[in-house]
Amino acid sequence: MSTNSRKPLFGRPSFLEHTRIAEVLRAEATGGMLLIAGALVAIVWANTPWADLYEAARDFRIGPSALHLDLTIGTWAADGLLAIFFFVVGLELKREFVAGDLRDPRRAALPVAAAVGGMVVPALIYVAWNAGFDGELAGWAIPTATDIAFAVAILAVISSHLPSGLRTFLLTLAVVDDLLAITVIALFYTDELHLPYLALALLPLAAFAFLVQKRVRSGWLLVPLALLTWVLVHESGVHATIAGVLLGFTVPVLRRDGGDGPGMAEHLEHVVRPLSAGFAVPVFAFFAAGVTVGGVDGLVDALGDPVALGIVLGLVLGKTIGIVGSTWLLATFTKADLDEELAWVDVVGMAMLAGIGFTVSLLIGELAFGQGTKDDHVKVGVLVGSLIATVAASLVLRSRNRVYRQIHEAESRDDDADGVPDVYQQDRRADD
């Protein structure tokens, strides 16, 4: 490996690159536990007598009003900090599409189709339920969104032996889901879309892309361009986290010299992941998950609203049916292939996990109904549906994790029995 392959982002050894803490934070399970901890603290706090303090902190505004950036702390967390997480996701997906399993279009087609099915079916279930019980149809898009940060974190905590292809499938599905959800917001829930700002955002994005394609690693150049791209996307009215995905997709994966060391995408992921997992995502979870239920009476009252129940059914049943159904149809009737490491029960567990909806679901609910009682019912529906989806997915995926662990242990025992790797034993049996 060349000495330049790990050149620090800012030209000197970085805390985000060469410390023990950074290495710990790169472990997905660590980030997942921090996210879950932040969410649990927020949920408990928001349902105590001190809930007003939580809401005051979340709704406190900070930022330059002249740039229309006098945002609440909660908005900064959801739009700003989460963009860092989406940048890391963009880097990962770019690597998968260029050098990983998703470079095969037949395999990449499945999670894309799953994302579409995972949005259409929940919307249909919500509409059917509310039409039958005289509910409000304006919230049809609320259960269509998957919260990628929560879903990936739960998978990381559950998984120790699950196939890596399952995480790649979930990542791709969730990113496509978010892109579609942002499109839905722009078309159906946005009063003003400022296309000039969106066009202007292409300029710093193009400059960022030019520099990374030239393998320039100076944070003093890349970070300001990334921030300017984010600001302009935010000003356009499009959900600003899309800026993170776009920036991640511009980064080259392969080394220019064809060497074996890490490419630009891997280097930036190595640097940014500790910041994402150790700070951005847990803070986002803390400010996103603080839903005030109002005790048992509040829960019963909210779930008596067809809107809340429609959301629960959409997230729990709609996501699972839509994702599994569209994946099975495409794999059965086209040349699209499911990863050979995965079984269909794995896909079912992953589809249940995609029923976790927080940020975008809550955003759509606020846009659809505004502040008030109906919006409170939306929050309860999203919280209950997400919790049910988490528990159901955990039961399925933990059982699958045990199965894969037993398989790995059996293979290890076979290898240790005669010192011959299992793959060679299979080849030898085939020759016999």
PEJOHU-V765854 format. One line per field, one symbol per residue. ss: DSSP state (H for helix, E for strand, L for the rest). phi: phi as a letter, one per 40 degrees, with the letter a starting at -180 (. if undefined). psi: psi as a letter, one per 40 degrees, with the letter a starting at -180 (. if undefined). A space follows every 10 residues. Layout:
ss = ???
phi = ???
psi = ???
This chain:
ss = LLLLLLLLLL LLLLHHHHLH HHHHHHLHHH HHHHHHHHHH HHHHHHLLLL HHHHHHHHLL EELLHHHLLL EEHHHHHHHH HHHHHHHHHH HHHHHHHHHL HHHLHHHHHH HHHHHHHHHH HHHHHHHHHH HHLLLLLLLL LHHHLLLHHH HHHHHHHHLL LLLHHHHHHH HHHHHHHHHH HHHHHHHHHL LLLLHHHHHH HHHHHHHHHH HHHLLLLLHH HHHHHHHHHH HHHHHHLLLL LHHHHHHHHH LLLLLLLLLL LLLHHHHHHH HHHHHHHHHH HHHHHHHHLL LLLLHHHHHH HHHLLHHHHH HHHHHHHHHH HHHHHHHHHH HHHLLLLLLL LLLHHHHHHH HHHLLLLLHH HHHHHHHHHL LLHHHHHHHH HHHHHHHHHH HHHHHHHHHH HHHHHHHHHH HHHHHHHHLL LHHHHHHHHH HL
phi = .ccccbddcb gadbdcbbbc cccccccccc cccccccccc ccccccbbcc cccccccccc cahccccgbc bcdccdcccc cccccccccd cccdccccbb ccccdccccc ccccccccbc cdcccccccc ccbfcccccd cdcccbcccc cccccccccb bccccccccc ccdcccdccc cccccccbbb cbbccdcccc cccccccccc ccccgcbccc cccccccccc ccccccgcdc cccccccccc cccccccgcc cccccccccc ccddccccbc cccdcccccc cccggccccc cccccdcccc cdcccccccc cccccccccc ccbbccbcdc ccbccccccc ccccccbbdc ccccccccbg cicccccccc cccccccccc cccccccccc cccccccccc cccccccbgb ddcccccccc cc
psi = hieedfhide eihidedfid dddddehddd dddddddddd dddddefief ddddddddeh iiihddeffg iidddddddc dddddddddd ddddddddea deehdddddd dddddddedd dddddddddd ddffahedfd edeeihhddd ddddddddhd eiiddddddd dddddddddd dddddddeeh dhhgdddddd dddddddddd dddefhehdd dddddddddd dddddeeihe ddddddddee hidiideeie iiaddddddd dddddddedd ddddddedeg hhdfaddddd ddeehddddd dddddddddd dddddddddd ddeaeihihe eiiddddddd dddeehhcdd ddddddddea iadddddddd dddddddddd dddddddddd dddddddddd dddddddeeh iddddddddd d.
